[in-house]
Amino acid sequence: MNKVRCWRIEGFDGATKVFETSVAVHRLSQKQAEEVLMRLASRHLTENEIVDSSLNRRGKKTALLDIRHDGQSPLNISCGENPHPAFPK
């Protein structure tokens, strides 16, 4: 049996899951998965929060769109204020 590894991408509002999808790993690189998470997280930000999150480190950058990797698994990735991971199954 050939099992296809997938990214499981989830969105949460507090503890409530509001979005879930899976994408085969061969169709989405880790960098692309991070970009998808940032795009999904930015949907819930104001225009000013998006700009502030995009500033270089010397500015008043906020961490609202920063990508975080779980220390135990580099493929456990989160973004936004409500970190719930996206990782391959």
MIDOSE-1310 file (N, C-alpha, C; in nm, 2 decimals, decimal comma, always signed):
residues 89
mnkv	+0,08/-0,12/+0,00/+0,00/+0,00/+0,00/+0,09/+0,12/+0,00; +0,07/+0,21/-0,10/+0,15/+0,33/-0,11/+0,08/+0,45/-0,04; +0,13/+0,49/+0,07/+0,07/+0,60/+0,14/+0,13/+0,74/+0,10; +0,04/+0,83/+0,06/+0,09/+0,96/+0,02/+0,10/+1,05/+0,14
rcwr	+0,22/+1,11/+0,16/+0,24/+1,21/+0,28/+0,17/+1,34/+0,24; +0,10/+1,40/+0,33/+0,03/+1,52/+0,31/+0,05/+1,62/+0,42; +0,04/+1,75/+0,38/+0,04/+1,86/+0,48/-0,10/+1,87/+0,53; -0,12/+1,87/+0,66/-0,25/+1,90/+0,71/-0,25/+2,04/+0,76
iegf	-0,34/+2,12/+0,69/-0,34/+2,27/+0,72/-0,47/+2,30/+0,79; -0,46/+2,36/+0,91/-0,58/+2,38/+0,99/-0,58/+2,53/+1,03; -0,70/+2,58/+1,04/-0,72/+2,72/+1,09/-0,81/+2,71/+1,21; -0,78/+2,80/+1,31/-0,86/+2,80/+1,43/-0,90/+2,94/+1,47
dgat	-1,02/+2,95/+1,53/-1,06/+3,07/+1,60/-1,08/+3,03/+1,74; -0,98/+3,07/+1,82/-0,97/+3,02/+1,96/-0,94/+2,87/+1,96; -1,02/+2,79/+2,02/-1,01/+2,65/+2,02/-1,10/+2,58/+1,92; -1,17/+2,66/+1,84/-1,26/+2,61/+1,74/-1,20/+2,60/+1,61
kvfe	-1,19/+2,48/+1,55/-1,13/+2,46/+1,42/-1,23/+2,52/+1,31; -1,19/+2,61/+1,23/-1,27/+2,67/+1,13/-1,23/+2,64/+0,99; -1,12/+2,57/+0,97/-1,07/+2,53/+0,84/-0,98/+2,41/+0,85; -0,99/+2,32/+0,75/-0,90/+2,21/+0,75/-0,89/+2,16/+0,60
tsva	-0,77/+2,13/+0,56/-0,75/+2,07/+0,43/-0,62/+2,00/+0,43; -0,60/+1,91/+0,33/-0,48/+1,83/+0,32/-0,43/+1,86/+0,18; -0,29/+1,87/+0,16/-0,23/+1,88/+0,03/-0,11/+1,79/+0,03; -0,10/+1,71/-0,08/+0,02/+1,62/-0,09/+0,15/+1,69/-0,08
vhrl	+0,24/+1,64/-0,01/+0,37/+1,70/+0,01/+0,44/+1,73/-0,12; +0,43/+1,64/-0,22/+0,49/+1,67/-0,35/+0,43/+1,78/-0,42; +0,32/+1,83/-0,38/+0,26/+1,95/-0,45/+0,28/+2,08/-0,38; +0,34/+2,08/-0,26/+0,36/+2,20/-0,18/+0,49/+2,18/-0,09
sqkq	+0,59/+2,26/-0,12/+0,72/+2,25/-0,05/+0,70/+2,31/+0,09; +0,79/+2,29/+0,18/+0,78/+2,35/+0,31/+0,77/+2,50/+0,31; +0,85/+2,57/+0,22/+0,85/+2,71/+0,21/+0,71/+2,75/+0,16; +0,65/+2,68/+0,06/+0,52/+2,71/+0,01/+0,41/+2,69/+0,12
aeev	+0,43/+2,59/+0,20/+0,34/+2,57/+0,31/+0,34/+2,68/+0,41; +0,46/+2,74/+0,44/+0,47/+2,85/+0,53/+0,40/+2,97/+0,47; +0,42/+2,99/+0,34/+0,35/+3,11/+0,27/+0,20/+3,09/+0,27; +0,15/+2,97/+0,26/+0,01/+2,95/+0,27/-0,04/+2,99/+0,41
lmrl	+0,03/+2,94/+0,51/-0,01/+2,98/+0,65/-0,01/+3,13/+0,67; +0,09/+3,20/+0,62/+0,09/+3,35/+0,63/-0,02/+3,41/+0,56; -0,06/+3,36/+0,44/-0,17/+3,42/+0,37/-0,30/+3,39/+0,44; -0,32/+3,27/+0,50/-0,44/+3,24/+0,57/-0,45/+3,33/+0,70
asrh	-0,34/+3,34/+0,77/-0,34/+3,42/+0,89/-0,37/+3,57/+0,86; -0,32/+3,62/+0,75/-0,33/+3,76/+0,71/-0,48/+3,80/+0,68; -0,56/+3,70/+0,65/-0,70/+3,73/+0,62/-0,77/+3,79/+0,73; -0,72/+3,77/+0,85/-0,79/+3,81/+0,97/-0,73/+3,93/+1,03
lten	-0,63/+4,00/+0,96/-0,56/+4,11/+1,01/-0,62/+4,24/+0,94; -0,60/+4,35/+1,01/-0,63/+4,48/+0,94/-0,51/+4,51/+0,84; -0,54/+4,61/+0,76/-0,43/+4,65/+0,67/-0,31/+4,70/+0,74; -0,32/+4,77/+0,85/-0,21/+4,82/+0,93/-0,14/+4,71/+1,00
eivd	-0,21/+4,61/+1,04/-0,14/+4,49/+1,11/-0,06/+4,42/+1,00; -0,11/+4,40/+0,88/-0,03/+4,34/+0,77/+0,10/+4,42/+0,75; +0,09/+4,55/+0,73/+0,20/+4,63/+0,71/+0,30/+4,62/+0,82; +0,25/+4,63/+0,95/+0,34/+4,62/+1,07/+0,41/+4,48/+1,08
ssln	+0,34/+4,38/+1,03/+0,40/+4,25/+1,04/+0,50/+4,22/+0,93; +0,50/+4,31/+0,83/+0,59/+4,30/+0,72/+0,72/+4,38/+0,72; +0,73/+4,47/+0,83/+0,84/+4,56/+0,84/+0,97/+4,48/+0,87; +1,08/+4,54/+0,83/+1,21/+4,47/+0,86/+1,23/+4,48/+1,01
rrgk	+1,32/+4,40/+1,06/+1,35/+4,39/+1,20/+1,38/+4,52/+1,28; +1,43/+4,61/+1,20/+1,47/+4,74/+1,27/+1,35/+4,83/+1,29; +1,24/+4,80/+1,23/+1,12/+4,88/+1,24/+1,04/+4,83/+1,36; +0,92/+4,86/+1,36/+0,83/+4,82/+1,48/+0,75/+4,70/+1,44
ktal	+0,82/+4,60/+1,38/+0,76/+4,48/+1,33/+0,68/+4,41/+1,44; +0,56/+4,36/+1,41/+0,49/+4,27/+1,50/+0,50/+4,13/+1,46; +0,47/+4,04/+1,54/+0,50/+3,90/+1,52/+0,37/+3,83/+1,46; +0,27/+3,90/+1,42/+0,14/+3,84/+1,38/+0,16/+3,74/+1,26
ldir	+0,26/+3,76/+1,18/+0,27/+3,67/+1,06/+0,40/+3,59/+1,07; +0,47/+3,59/+1,18/+0,59/+3,52/+1,19/+0,57/+3,37/+1,19; +0,65/+3,30/+1,12/+0,65/+3,15/+1,11/+0,72/+3,09/+1,23; +0,66/+2,99/+1,30/+0,73/+2,93/+1,41/+0,73/+2,78/+1,38
hdgq	+0,85/+2,72/+1,42/+0,86/+2,57/+1,40/+0,87/+2,51/+1,54; +0,80/+2,40/+1,56/+0,80/+2,33/+1,69/+0,94/+2,27/+1,71; +0,99/+2,29/+1,83/+1,13/+2,24/+1,85/+1,14/+2,09/+1,83; +1,04/+2,01/+1,85/+1,04/+1,87/+1,84/+1,04/+1,82/+1,69
spln	+0,97/+1,90/+1,61/+0,95/+1,86/+1,47/+0,96/+1,99/+1,38; +1,06/+1,99/+1,29/+1,07/+2,11/+1,21/+0,95/+2,12/+1,11; +0,88/+2,01/+1,09/+0,77/+2,02/+1,00/+0,64/+2,05/+1,07; +0,64/+2,08/+1,20/+0,53/+2,13/+1,28/+0,54/+2,28/+1,27
iscg	+0,46/+2,34/+1,19/+0,47/+2,49/+1,16/+0,34/+2,56/+1,20; +0,36/+2,68/+1,26/+0,25/+2,76/+1,29/+0,27/+2,91/+1,25; +0,16/+2,98/+1,24/+0,17/+3,12/+1,21/+0,05/+3,19/+1,27; +0,06/+3,31/+1,31/-0,05/+3,39/+1,37/-0,05/+3,38/+1,52
enph	-0,15/+3,45/+1,58/-0,16/+3,46/+1,72/-0,21/+3,33/+1,79; -0,27/+3,24/+1,71/-0,33/+3,12/+1,77/-0,26/+3,00/+1,71; -0,14/+2,97/+1,76/-0,06/+2,87/+1,70/-0,11/+2,72/+1,71; -0,17/+2,67/+1,60/-0,20/+2,53/+1,58/-0,13/+2,49/+1,46
pafp	-0,06/+2,37/+1,47/+0,03/+2,33/+1,36/-0,03/+2,28/+1,23; +0,06/+2,30/+1,13/+0,03/+2,23/+1,00/+0,15/+2,14/+0,98; +0,13/+2,01/+0,97/+0,24/+1,92/+0,95/+0,20/+1,80/+0,87; +0,31/+1,74/+0,81/+0,28/+1,62/+0,72/+0,22/+1,51/+0,81
k	+0,13/+1,43/+0,75/+0,07/+1,31/+0,82/+0,17/+1,19/+0,80
